[in-house]
Amino acid sequence: MVQLSKRLSAVAQLVTITGILADVGTDHGYIPVYLTGKEQIKKAIAMDVNQGPLERAQEHIRQYGLENRIETRLSDGLQALKPKEVEGIVIAGMGGNLMKRILMQGEQVAHTAKELILQPQSEVMEFRKFLWESGYTIVAEDMVLEDGKYYPMMRVVYENAQKEIPDVLALKYGEKLLEQKHPVLKQYLLWQKMQKEKILGNLQKNAKKDVSSRKEEIEEELSYIAHALEKIDGAK
């Protein structure tokens, strides 16, 4: 059985479908090989925009004897998929803006999937807002710390229902993570608090420049962090 990193293992654990899964930006094909190898899914389509990663994925697929169950496709995002061709879609390890573009350009395919497992590496708040505005509902979230970096991830479903955008705390830190009182989110918040307080201290020492707007920005961030920690720990 292929060994996944902590991040990819958490992504794989969010998958609940058992039919055909598409892995966008598959790189080495680790998630399709892992999920088909443990008989969780019937088949997979490993996709990447570059030929090199597909060749690496093909090597792993052959290594585990899964050529009949995992197909590889050269694809920019979801372009090489047809609507209703897959039950689930994984998009992991990309910037939030790139993932937003992929979902927008491939919305006919994305809307017909039963679930999407998404792991944005950046612009996470903006990406969550985009999902809500685009008719997706975040039904599960997880977060891991690996090699000094925090990775939030989510399972979403397309419902095309008019919903209110969640409050700023839910968008910044994840509604489900806050509800779960997720220990890694708490660790992240405490780390962020320490970083912001250090920045604020340096700004207050710097009397030569007008840093009032930057101080206000940091103080606002610290206020959000405090409110999020209250949700996790209970009101103090």
TAPE-V457030 format. One record per residue. N is the residue number from 1. RES is the residue in three letters. PSI is psi in whole degrees, -180 to 180 (* if undefined). OMEGA is omega as a letter, one per 20 degrees, with the letter a starting at -180 (none if undefined). NEAR is the number of other ideal C-beta (glycine too) atoms within 8 Angstrom. Layout:
N RES PSI OMEGA NEAR
N RES PSI OMEGA NEAR
//
This chain:
1 MET 132 r 5
2 VAL 141 r 9
3 GLN 124 a 3
4 LEU 152 r 10
5 SER 167 r 6
6 LYS -42 a 9
7 ARG -51 a 13
8 LEU -32 r 12
9 SER -42 r 9
10 ALA -38 r 13
11 VAL -48 a 14
12 ALA -36 a 11
13 GLN -19 r 7
14 LEU -14 a 12
15 VAL 128 r 15
16 THR -14 a 7
17 ILE 160 a 10
18 THR -1 a 7
19 GLY -117 a 10
20 ILE 132 a 12
21 LEU 137 r 18
22 ALA 132 r 15
23 ASP 109 a 13
24 VAL 128 a 13
25 GLY 50 a 12
26 THR -25 a 16
27 ASP -108 a 10
28 HIS -1 a 8
29 GLY 22 a 16
30 TYR -46 a 12
31 ILE -47 r 16
32 PRO -42 r 17
33 VAL -43 a 14
34 TYR -48 a 13
35 LEU -35 r 13
36 THR -37 a 15
37 GLY -34 r 10
38 LYS 13 r 7
39 GLU 25 r 5
40 GLN -35 r 7
41 ILE 154 a 14
42 LYS -48 a 7
43 LYS 166 r 11
44 ALA 155 r 15
45 ILE 113 a 16
46 ALA 121 a 15
47 MET 145 r 15
48 ASP 155 a 15
49 VAL -17 a 7
50 ASN 147 a 7
51 GLN -36 a 7
52 GLY -53 r 6
53 PRO -35 r 12
54 LEU -38 r 15
55 GLU -39 r 8
56 ARG -40 r 11
57 ALA -42 a 17
58 GLN -37 r 10
59 GLU -45 r 8
60 HIS -40 r 13
61 ILE -45 r 15
62 ARG -40 a 8
63 GLN -37 a 6
64 TYR 8 r 9
65 GLY 38 a 5
66 LEU 23 a 11
67 GLU -31 a 7
68 ASN -10 a 3
69 ARG -14 r 8
70 ILE 121 r 15
71 GLU 145 r 7
72 THR 143 r 14
73 ARG 134 r 10
74 LEU 121 a 10
75 SER 134 r 12
76 ASP 103 a 4
77 GLY -127 a 10
78 LEU 11 a 14
79 GLN -29 a 8
80 ALA 9 r 7
81 LEU 151 r 14
82 LYS 153 r 5
83 PRO 139 r 8
84 LYS 8 a 5
85 GLU -29 a 9
86 VAL 155 r 13
87 GLU -35 a 10
88 GLY 153 r 17
89 ILE 131 r 14
90 VAL 128 r 13
91 ILE 110 a 13
92 ALA 150 r 13
93 GLY 25 r 7
94 MET 163 r 11
95 GLY 151 a 9
96 GLY -37 a 14
97 ASN -38 r 10
98 LEU -42 r 8
99 MET -38 r 13
100 LYS -45 r 12
101 ARG -43 a 9
102 ILE -44 a 13
103 LEU -36 r 14
104 MET -46 a 8
105 GLN -29 a 9
106 GLY 32 a 12
107 GLU -31 r 9
108 GLN -37 r 7
109 VAL -47 a 14
110 ALA -37 a 12
111 HIS -22 a 10
112 THR -7 r 7
113 ALA 146 r 13
114 LYS -31 r 6
115 GLU 152 r 14
116 LEU 130 r 15
117 ILE 117 a 15
118 LEU 133 a 13
119 GLN 86 a 13
120 PRO 140 a 12
121 GLN -15 a 8
122 SER 172 r 7
123 GLU 42 a 10
124 VAL -42 a 9
125 MET -46 r 8
126 GLU -35 a 10
127 PHE -42 r 14
128 ARG -42 r 14
129 LYS -43 r 10
130 PHE -44 a 11
131 LEU -49 a 12
132 TRP -42 a 13
133 GLU -23 a 7
134 SER 9 r 9
135 GLY 9 r 8
136 TYR 149 r 11
137 THR 129 r 10
138 ILE 115 a 14
139 VAL -17 r 8
140 ALA 148 r 8
141 GLU 154 r 14
142 ASP 166 r 12
143 MET 135 r 15
144 VAL 157 r 11
145 LEU 123 r 11
146 GLU 128 r 9
147 ASP 41 r 3
148 GLY 7 a 4
149 LYS 141 r 6
150 TYR 133 a 10
151 TYR 105 r 12
152 PRO 151 a 12
153 MET 163 a 15
154 MET 153 r 16
155 ARG 129 a 14
156 VAL 155 r 12
157 VAL 147 r 10
158 TYR 121 a 11
159 GLU -16 r 7
160 ASN 40 r 5
161 ALA 144 r 6
162 GLN 118 a 2
163 LYS 152 r 6
164 GLU 141 r 3
165 ILE 134 r 7
166 PRO 166 r 8
167 ASP 171 a 5
168 VAL -34 r 6
169 LEU -42 r 11
170 ALA -39 r 11
171 LEU -40 a 12
172 LYS -42 a 8
173 TYR -11 r 10
174 GLY 113 a 14
175 GLU -46 a 9
176 LYS -36 r 11
177 LEU -41 r 13
178 LEU -42 r 15
179 GLU -39 a 6
180 GLN -13 a 8
181 LYS 51 a 9
182 HIS 127 a 13
183 PRO -34 r 6
184 VAL -35 r 10
185 LEU -43 r 15
186 LYS -43 r 12
187 GLN -43 r 10
188 TYR -45 a 11
189 LEU -42 r 13
190 LEU -37 r 9
191 TRP -45 r 9
192 GLN -42 r 10
193 LYS -46 a 12
194 MET -43 a 8
195 GLN -45 a 8
196 LYS -39 r 12
197 GLU -35 r 9
198 LYS -44 r 8
199 ILE -44 a 9
200 LEU -41 r 12
201 GLY -42 r 8
202 ASN -38 r 8
203 LEU -40 a 11
204 GLN -27 r 7
205 LYS -24 a 6
206 ASN 83 a 8
207 ALA -11 a 4
208 LYS -27 a 3
209 LYS 155 r 5
210 ASP 104 a 4
211 VAL 20 a 8
212 SER -40 a 6
213 SER -39 r 7
214 ARG -39 r 8
215 LYS -43 r 11
216 GLU -41 r 8
217 GLU -46 a 8
218 ILE -41 r 12
219 GLU -37 r 9
220 GLU -43 r 8
221 GLU -43 r 10
222 LEU -34 r 12
223 SER -43 r 8
224 TYR -44 a 11
225 ILE -43 r 12
226 ALA -43 r 9
227 HIS -39 r 9
228 ALA -41 r 14
229 LEU -35 r 12
230 GLU -41 r 10
231 LYS -36 a 9
232 ILE -45 a 12
233 ASP -17 a 8
234 GLY 151 a 5
235 ALA 137 r 3
236 LYS * none 4
//
